[in-house]
Structures are given as structure tokens and as C-alpha cells.
Amino acid sequence: MVTPRGRGATPVRPGLVTKGVLLGQIPLATGELVTEAAINDLHSSYKELIKRENALRPKARRLRGMTAQSFKTLFKFAQLLNLVELVREEPALFPPPGGPLYSIRKPDGVHVVVSTRRVFKLTAVGKEDERSWSNLCRAWREGWSAPEKIEYAPPYVPPPKPPVVPPVEVPEVFVPYKWMPTPSTARFKTLLAHLETMGAIGAAEPEIAAEIDRLSMLVSDWVMEIGDALDDARAINNVRAIRRLEPQFKSITALTEALMDGDLRRAIASLRKLVG
């Protein structure tokens, strides 16, 4: 029996939204029903559902949706679990279509290339499975078999309106990590010091739990950036860069999984292994 945790316990679950869109049950942000879609299209549908849900919630209880890069990271687990398959690649166009969209690559100098969209659909396993879609990261890490059904889905109860209470001034005792989007050894070390401070305070404290959830989404951006750099290095057989980036990619991926699972001790261990 699956007990959803973290983002998996929210009413708008990214894995289930992805499956619903590719089943033709949940529309794209444009209102169109499809059975094939690119990751950006799926993320737009997810953001639209988050927006609608938050319109019904008080400000203090609004959901914080995943970034595009974090959603892309989560989608990779669906690929690894054979829940989705690539249908085709097609040129990316400016919305509305007005010519190709270009991007810059820097594997060896600056190169301008035509951006592409990778379009996916559900596999036969992805259509039948329910359990893995409920927690893609955990399903991949623990090797869940598929397809499997969920024995029950807990009913969603709208949150009650919070009572009106006078604001209470609370002195600031914990400073959230100042996020820098570009990964580097120096930033790995400062994040490690921050995580160790969080561990000393205790993961059960509300502000620490909220920080773990926030960092789980931010660090996944490092996974994507390091992964792209590693792909570029492999494409030109840059051995030196490959040797540097492969352990970074492995450790930062493990860090992201630990944070998504709320396991601060494992997150610290993953980052310590990287910075030595």
C-alpha cells in the first residue's frame, strides 16, 4: 500500500498530472486533449492546475509548484521506469509558430543550434501502472515493479479556512540558503555547511522541513545543468571534463533524491562525498 509523502501527498501530483495528460484526460494549458506531448507542455498543464488549486486556498496554504527544470528531472524517472517512450523530435517554434527557436551550446566554443522538442507518449506499462506514478523518484530508487495498482487513493478534503489570528512577530533564527543557479565546488561547500546547520537544528523543525522542500526543487536544477555539461563533454570525448563531471552528476543526483525524500542525513552524506 502506498502512503504518499511530500509533494506526492498534495492534490496536484506531478506524476499523476503527467499520466492524466498523456491519457487524454487532463487538457493542456491550451485546452487541447492529447495523448502525446513534450515535457514543456506537460509542465504547463501542471502549472495551470497548481494555479487553479491555489485560487481556492488562503495565501498561507498555497501550493508551491515545481520549476520547469525540476519537472524535467522528475520526468527522467518516468523514462527510466519505462512508463513513457519517445515518439519523435521536432523543431521548437516561437509561440505562436513564427520560425525556429535557437539555443547556444558551448562544448568547444560557442555554437548556435536549432532547438528541438522531444514528444513522448505512455508505454503499455505506463498506461496500466498507478503505483509508480504516485512517487516517480521513490519508485526508481527502490526498484518498484510495474504495472501495479494503488489499493486506495486517499480522498482530497479541501483545506479549512484558517482562523483569523493577530500577527505575531517571530524573531528570525534561521536564514534560508541564498541560491545560486550555477553549480561550482565553492557552492557545493557552502550548501554543505548550510545543510549541516540545518541538521544541528533538527529536520523536524517546521522551518527546516520547509527549507528541505525548497532545496529539493532548486538542487534538481544543478542536476540538469551538470547533466547537460556531461553530455556535451561526452559528445566531443573531453576526458578531463568527463572525469570531473561524472562524480558531480552522481552525487548531486543522490543529493536531490535525498532532499525529495526528506532525508537530511543522507543529503549531507551525499554532498560530503562530493566535496571530500
Salt bridges, closest charged atoms under 4 A:
GLU36 OE1 - ARG88 NH1 2.76
ASP41 OD2 - ARG117 NH2 3.08
GLU48 OE2 - ARG52 NE 3.40
GLU53 OE2 - ARG57 NE 2.87
GLU85 OE2 - LYS121 NZ 3.84
GLU89 OE2 - ARG118 NE 3.30
GLU90 OE1 - ARG88 NE 3.10
GLU90 OE2 - ARG117 NE 3.16
GLU128 OE1 - LYS149 NZ 3.99
GLU130 OE2 - LYS149 NZ 3.82
GLU142 OE2 - ARG138 NE 3.08
GLU142 OE2 - ARG141 NH2 3.95
GLU148 OE1 - ARG131 NH1 3.42
GLU196 OE2 - ARG272 NE 3.07
GLU211 OE2 - HIS194 NE2 2.87
GLU211 OE1 - ARG214 NE 2.95
ASP213 OD1 - ARG7 NE 3.85
ASP213 OD2 - ARG64 NH2 2.86
GLU246 OE2 - ARG234 NH2 3.05
ASP261 OD1 - ARG5 NH2 2.84
ASP261 OD2 - ARG141 NH2 3.03
ASP261 OD2 - ARG266 NH2 3.57
ASP263 OD2 - ARG266 NE 3.34
